[in-house]
Amino acid sequence: MKKTAWYSGDVKPVRAGRYERKYDFSAQEDSFDFFDGRDWFLIFNDGSVSSGRAQTQDRPWRGLTKEAK
């Protein structure tokens, strides 16, 4: 599936869900976080979502695009 362009961390997603986020440490791959409609939460390696909001609320993010019907 195609991904959207990167959005600035100042812009928030319209929908709640899982999004790829860009972090500063280039040695690691970008990670995925969960946006609940207001705040970002970390997604752990086992797929669970943290109970506390992520410290980094302003990181760039991108989502997946839906194919046109």
Summary of the structure (lengths in Angstrom):
residues: 69
radius of gyration: 12.0
end to end distance: 14.2
largest distance: 38.1
contacts: 138
relative contact order: 0.35
helix: 0%
strand: 35%
